[in-house]
Structures are given as structure tokens and as C-alpha cells.
Amino acid sequence: MRRLSALTFKQLRALDAVARTGSISRAAEELGLTAPAVHSQLKALEDNFGCALLSRKGQTGFESTAEGAALLTAFHRAQSGFELAIHRIDGLQKGFAGTVVLGVVSTGKYFAPGLVARLRAAYPDIEIVLRIGNRTSIISALHENAIDLAIMGRPPRDPPVVAVPIGEHPHVLIAPPGHRLAQVPHLRPEDVLSETIIMREPGSGTRILATRYLDRIGEGRPYETTEMGSNETIKQAVIAGLGLAMISQHTVTEELKAGRLVALDVPGLPIMRHWFLLHREDHALTGAMRTVRDFIDAEKGSFLPSAV
């Protein structure tokens, strides 16, 4: 350990320069030192290891000994490692490297992977960790500082957040194409409320929106509901004829295009909400977080599923 603690980069750079140029004077010129200063660095290095690290190469100058070559190999590896670290630090400071945890409500899982792919292509040194959950779990993760940025519908009041809209988010009432209401224009509220309504689980933003809408059009009239825990299950249940469902159009775009589902013509629909990108108000953004935030904002919702 004594040998290691006595090593300095000045000594190693002097050894490297002399071994490459074959001359103490040329090495001194390259390093911006005097020849005696370079000689002093070499002597301290050889005294430390107790052996010659350079040898005379005829009349042409110096070359490294086997011991010197071993030391230079380690020096070059260390130099490469430090250059990589400098590049990494520079990237972190400029926001081109780092890790960002992106939380997305479960309705957004249909576009979030594509968005992450775009981010990784644009900034390969930024690691994007994607976490999917319902509205309650994403808000809880914000409280616990478990995520850096979040994409959801209505921003929460607690914790306080900075939110920017990033695209429209329509919600529709879906039915199977053969349903008795599928061909009826301008359905009445009682037509809808006479059907079983399939709801997401408590804590889901979609459930909150559906409940508010149905309570409004029904003016407090009771209606039958059943609960299912995922958009995929709800879609399959509606296709099977188990009921109607209000759902994000972004989750059923392909089914609507293929004719496996239809959006019912009901007054007040689609309900147009917005997707928001947000982060906690009381937390300073890292460079990588700013880069990801600005990239998503600049996309202007181009990553969202296209309208039917």
C-alpha cells in the first residue's frame, strides 16, 4: 500500500510521455515542464518501486522496462476510466445522463412504452424506469418520492405539483357492436342507466370520472354496476356483452378501429380531459429530469394513440 499511496498522476504522466517520445526533453516539452522536473518525477517513481522503469534503447532514447510497461498498462486503464467518469459527470451536469423514474397511471400503459422508446433513442445515457399503477398508487409514489415525474389525468392537490398539459384525453362509453343501443343516435340518460355499467376499482381516475358523469346525467338515479380491476378485463367483458363501460379512448383505439367495440352516441360524450406531466413542486429537478420533462412537453402528445 505504501507504493500505491505514494503514486501521483504527475509521475505516471512523466513515465508515459518519456516511454512514448523516447526522450526526457521531448516529454518535458509535451508536459510543459523542465527536463530536470521530469527526471525528478521519474526518480521518485523508480525509488518507490525499487526498480528501473525505463531503459536505454541504443542511441535513440528510452523505452519502458517490463516493470514500467506493467505500470503503464494500469495507468492507461485508469486514465480511460477517469475519462469515462468525466464524460459521465459532464452528461449528468448537462442533463444527458442519469436515471429518471417515470410513473404513469394504468390507462397510460398503452402509450407509455412507446414514449420510453423515443426517450431512450434520443438520450441513450438516460435510464428511464417506468412504473405503472392506478391513480392512487401513483399519487402515493409521489408522496413517498418513489417517482420523479408522473403522467396522469387530473393533477392531485396533495402533494403540490407543477403540471403541464401534454395532450387531449377523450373518454367514451363503449358497447359491443351488436348491442341494442349501438345503432341508436342520441341516446337518452335512461337508456344508459338501464344497463349494467362496468367500473374500474376504487382509486382509479377512470372510475371517478365515470361516476361523476353517470351521477350527473341520472340526477342521482341508481344504476347497476360491476367492478373489474383492469382495462383489458373491462374490454373483454364489454365485448362479451356483460355491460357498458366508460373508458379512455386511448385504451380501446385498436378495438374501435377493428369494429370489436363501438363508442355510443350519448349526449356529453366524449368527455375531453387532458394528460398532464407533473412533478412535485417542492423538489428541484435534476438535469436528466429536466431533459425528460422538456422532451415529453415538446412531443405535444404525438405519442398518444391516434383518434378513431
C-alpha positions as CSV (number, residue, x, y, z in Angstrom):
1,M,0.0,0.0,0.0
2,R,3.0,2.3,0.6
3,R,3.8,2.1,-3.1
4,L,0.2,2.9,-4.1
5,S,-0.3,5.8,-1.7
6,A,3.0,7.4,-3.0
7,L,1.9,7.3,-6.6
8,T,0.9,10.5,-8.3
9,F,-0.6,11.2,-11.8
10,K,2.3,13.6,-12.4
11,Q,4.8,10.7,-12.1
12,L,2.7,8.4,-14.3
13,R,2.3,11.1,-16.9
14,A,6.0,11.7,-16.9
15,L,6.7,8.0,-17.4
16,D,4.1,7.7,-20.1
17,A,5.5,10.7,-22.0
18,V,9.1,9.5,-21.9
19,A,8.1,6.0,-22.9
20,R,6.2,7.4,-25.9
21,T,8.6,10.0,-27.1
22,G,11.8,8.2,-26.1
23,S,13.2,11.4,-24.7
24,I,13.1,13.3,-21.4
25,S,13.5,16.6,-23.2
26,R,10.6,15.9,-25.6
27,A,8.5,14.6,-22.8
28,A,9.2,17.8,-20.8
29,E,8.2,19.9,-23.8
30,E,5.0,18.0,-24.2
31,L,4.1,18.2,-20.5
32,G,5.1,21.9,-20.2
33,L,7.8,21.1,-17.6
34,T,11.6,21.4,-17.4
35,A,13.7,18.3,-18.1
36,P,15.0,18.2,-14.5
37,A,11.4,18.3,-13.3
38,V,10.6,15.2,-15.5
39,H,13.7,13.5,-14.3
40,S,12.7,14.2,-10.7
41,Q,9.3,12.6,-11.2
42,L,10.8,9.5,-12.8
43,K,13.4,9.1,-10.0
44,A,10.6,9.3,-7.3
45,L,8.6,6.7,-9.2
46,E,11.6,4.3,-9.5
47,D,12.6,4.9,-5.9
48,N,9.0,4.0,-4.9
49,F,9.1,0.6,-6.8
50,G,12.8,-0.1,-6.2
51,C,13.5,-0.9,-9.9
52,A,14.2,0.7,-13.2
53,L,11.0,1.6,-15.2
54,L,12.9,2.9,-18.2
55,S,16.0,1.6,-20.0
56,R,18.2,3.0,-22.8
57,K,17.3,2.0,-26.3
58,G,20.6,2.2,-28.0
59,Q,21.3,5.7,-29.0
60,T,17.7,6.6,-29.8
61,G,16.4,7.2,-26.3
62,F,14.4,5.5,-23.7
63,E,11.9,2.6,-23.6
64,S,9.9,1.1,-20.8
65,T,11.2,-2.0,-18.9
66,A,8.8,-4.9,-18.3
67,E,8.0,-3.3,-14.9
68,G,7.5,0.1,-16.5
69,A,5.2,-1.5,-19.1
70,A,3.1,-3.2,-16.4
71,L,2.7,0.2,-14.6
72,L,1.8,2.0,-17.8
73,T,-0.9,-0.6,-18.7
74,A,-2.5,0.1,-15.4
75,F,-2.1,3.8,-15.9
76,H,-3.8,3.7,-19.3
77,R,-6.7,1.7,-17.9
78,A,-7.1,4.2,-15.1
79,Q,-6.9,7.1,-17.5
80,S,-9.7,5.5,-19.6
81,G,-11.8,5.0,-16.5
82,F,-11.4,8.7,-15.5
83,E,-12.1,9.9,-19.0
84,L,-15.4,7.9,-18.9
85,A,-16.2,9.3,-15.4
86,I,-15.6,12.8,-16.7
87,H,-17.9,12.1,-19.7
88,R,-20.5,10.8,-17.3
89,I,-20.2,13.8,-15.0
90,D,-20.4,16.2,-17.9
91,G,-23.5,14.3,-19.1
92,L,-25.1,14.4,-15.7
93,Q,-24.5,18.2,-15.4
94,K,-25.9,18.8,-18.9
95,G,-28.9,16.5,-18.3
96,F,-27.8,13.9,-20.9
97,A,-27.2,11.1,-18.4
98,G,-28.8,9.9,-15.2
99,T,-31.8,7.9,-14.0
100,V,-35.4,9.1,-14.2
101,V,-38.3,7.2,-12.6
102,L,-41.5,7.9,-14.7
103,G,-44.8,7.0,-13.1
104,V,-47.8,6.5,-15.4
105,V,-51.4,5.7,-14.5
106,S,-52.5,2.4,-15.8
107,T,-54.6,3.9,-18.5
108,G,-51.4,5.3,-20.0
109,K,-49.7,1.9,-20.3
110,Y,-51.0,1.7,-23.9
111,F,-48.7,4.6,-25.0
112,A,-46.0,4.8,-22.2
113,P,-43.7,2.1,-23.6
114,G,-43.6,3.8,-27.0
115,L,-42.8,7.1,-25.2
116,V,-40.0,5.5,-23.3
117,A,-38.6,4.0,-26.5
118,R,-38.5,7.5,-28.0
119,L,-36.7,8.9,-24.9
120,R,-34.1,6.1,-25.0
121,A,-33.4,6.7,-28.7
122,A,-33.0,10.4,-28.1
123,Y,-31.0,10.1,-24.8
124,P,-29.3,6.7,-24.6
125,D,-27.4,7.6,-21.5
126,I,-30.5,8.4,-19.5
127,E,-32.1,5.4,-17.9
128,I,-35.8,5.6,-17.8
129,V,-37.5,3.4,-15.2
130,L,-41.2,3.0,-16.0
131,R,-43.7,2.4,-13.2
132,I,-47.4,1.7,-13.9
133,G,-50.2,2.0,-11.3
134,N,-53.6,3.3,-10.7
135,R,-54.1,7.0,-9.8
136,T,-54.0,6.3,-6.0
137,S,-50.7,4.3,-6.2
138,I,-49.0,7.0,-8.5
139,I,-50.1,9.8,-6.1
140,S,-48.8,7.7,-3.2
141,A,-45.5,7.2,-5.0
142,L,-45.2,11.0,-5.4
143,H,-45.8,11.4,-1.7
144,E,-43.0,8.9,-1.0
145,N,-40.6,10.4,-3.5
146,A,-40.6,7.0,-5.3
147,I,-41.0,8.6,-8.7
148,D,-39.5,11.7,-10.3
149,L,-42.1,12.5,-13.0
150,A,-45.7,11.3,-13.5
151,I,-48.2,11.2,-16.3
152,M,-51.8,11.2,-15.2
153,G,-55.1,12.9,-15.8
154,R,-56.3,15.5,-13.2
155,P,-53.3,16.6,-11.1
156,P,-53.5,15.9,-7.4
157,R,-53.9,18.7,-4.8
158,D,-51.6,16.9,-2.4
159,P,-48.7,16.7,-2.8
160,P,-48.5,20.1,-4.5
161,V,-47.2,19.6,-8.1
162,V,-46.1,21.5,-11.2
163,A,-48.2,20.2,-14.0
164,V,-48.2,20.9,-17.8
165,P,-50.8,19.5,-20.2
166,I,-49.3,17.2,-22.8
167,G,-52.3,16.1,-24.9
168,E,-56.0,15.5,-25.0
169,H,-57.5,12.5,-23.3
170,P,-61.0,11.6,-24.5
171,H,-63.3,9.2,-22.6
172,V,-66.1,7.3,-24.4
173,L,-68.9,4.9,-23.4
174,I,-68.3,1.5,-25.2
175,A,-70.5,-1.4,-26.1
176,P,-70.2,-4.4,-28.4
177,P,-71.2,-3.7,-32.0
178,G,-74.3,-5.9,-31.8
179,H,-75.7,-4.2,-28.7
180,R,-79.3,-2.8,-28.9
181,L,-78.0,0.7,-28.2
182,A,-75.2,0.6,-30.7
183,Q,-77.4,1.9,-33.6
184,V,-79.5,4.4,-31.7
185,P,-78.5,8.0,-32.2
186,H,-78.6,10.5,-29.3
187,L,-79.2,8.0,-26.5
188,R,-81.2,9.2,-23.5
189,P,-79.7,9.0,-20.0
190,E,-82.3,6.4,-19.1
191,D,-81.1,4.2,-22.0
192,V,-77.6,4.1,-20.5
193,L,-78.7,3.8,-16.8
194,S,-80.8,0.8,-17.6
195,E,-77.7,-1.2,-18.5
196,T,-75.1,-2.7,-16.2
197,I,-72.1,-0.4,-16.0
198,I,-68.7,-2.0,-15.7
199,M,-66.4,0.1,-13.4
200,R,-62.7,0.1,-12.6
201,E,-61.5,-0.5,-9.0
202,P,-61.7,2.3,-6.3
203,G,-58.8,4.7,-6.7
204,S,-58.9,4.6,-10.5
205,G,-59.2,8.0,-12.2
206,T,-61.5,6.5,-14.8
207,R,-63.9,5.2,-12.2
208,I,-64.0,8.7,-10.6
209,L,-64.8,10.3,-14.0
210,A,-67.4,7.7,-14.9
211,T,-69.2,8.0,-11.5
212,R,-69.4,11.8,-11.8
213,Y,-70.8,11.6,-15.3
214,L,-73.4,9.0,-14.6
215,D,-74.5,10.7,-11.4
216,R,-74.9,13.9,-13.3
217,I,-76.9,12.6,-16.3
218,G,-79.0,10.4,-14.0
219,E,-79.6,13.2,-11.4
220,G,-79.0,10.7,-8.6
221,R,-80.9,7.8,-10.2
222,P,-79.4,4.4,-9.1
223,Y,-77.8,2.1,-11.6
224,E,-76.3,-1.3,-11.6
225,T,-72.6,-1.7,-11.6
226,T,-70.0,-4.4,-11.5
227,E,-66.3,-3.9,-10.8
228,M,-63.2,-5.1,-12.7
229,G,-59.6,-4.4,-12.0
230,S,-58.1,-3.7,-15.4
231,N,-58.9,-2.0,-18.7
232,E,-58.1,-5.3,-20.5
233,T,-60.6,-7.2,-18.4
234,I,-63.2,-4.5,-18.9
235,K,-62.8,-4.5,-22.7
236,Q,-63.2,-8.3,-22.8
237,A,-66.3,-8.1,-20.6
238,V,-67.9,-5.5,-22.8
239,I,-67.1,-7.5,-25.9
240,A,-68.7,-10.5,-24.2
241,G,-71.9,-8.5,-23.6
242,L,-71.6,-8.2,-19.8
243,G,-72.3,-4.4,-19.8
244,L,-71.3,-1.0,-20.9
245,A,-68.2,0.9,-19.7
246,M,-66.8,4.4,-19.8
247,I,-63.2,4.1,-20.7
248,S,-60.3,6.1,-22.0
249,Q,-60.4,6.1,-25.8
250,H,-56.7,5.6,-25.8
251,T,-57.2,2.2,-24.3
252,V,-59.6,1.0,-27.0
253,T,-58.3,2.7,-30.1
254,E,-57.5,-0.6,-31.9
255,E,-60.7,-2.3,-30.9
256,L,-62.8,0.6,-32.2
257,K,-60.9,0.6,-35.4
258,A,-61.3,-3.1,-35.9
259,G,-65.1,-2.9,-35.1
260,R,-64.8,-5.1,-32.0
261,L,-66.2,-2.3,-29.9
262,V,-68.3,0.8,-30.7
263,A,-68.5,4.2,-28.9
264,L,-72.1,5.0,-28.1
265,D,-73.7,8.3,-29.2
266,V,-74.5,9.7,-25.8
267,P,-75.0,13.5,-25.0
268,G,-72.0,14.9,-23.4
269,L,-69.6,12.3,-24.7
270,P,-66.8,12.0,-25.4
271,I,-65.6,13.7,-22.2
272,M,-62.5,15.5,-23.1
273,R,-59.8,15.6,-20.4
274,H,-56.1,16.1,-20.7
275,W,-53.0,14.2,-19.9
276,F,-50.6,16.0,-17.6
277,L,-46.9,15.6,-17.0
278,L,-46.1,16.6,-13.4
279,H,-43.5,16.6,-10.7
280,R,-43.5,17.6,-7.0
281,E,-43.4,21.4,-6.6
282,D,-41.0,21.2,-3.6
283,H,-38.4,19.2,-5.4
284,A,-35.6,20.6,-7.6
285,L,-35.2,18.8,-10.9
286,T,-32.0,17.0,-11.8
287,G,-30.6,17.7,-15.3
288,A,-31.9,14.3,-16.5
289,M,-35.4,15.1,-15.1
290,R,-35.4,18.5,-16.9
291,T,-34.3,16.8,-20.2
292,V,-37.1,14.2,-20.0
293,R,-39.7,16.7,-19.0
294,D,-38.7,19.0,-21.9
295,F,-38.7,16.2,-24.3
296,I,-42.2,15.0,-23.4
297,D,-43.5,18.5,-23.4
298,A,-42.0,19.1,-26.9
299,E,-43.7,16.0,-28.3
300,K,-47.1,17.7,-27.9
301,G,-48.9,14.4,-27.5
302,S,-47.6,12.9,-30.7
303,F,-47.0,9.6,-28.8
304,L,-50.7,9.3,-27.9
305,P,-52.9,6.8,-29.9
306,S,-54.5,8.5,-32.9
307,A,-58.2,9.2,-32.9
308,V,-60.5,6.6,-34.5
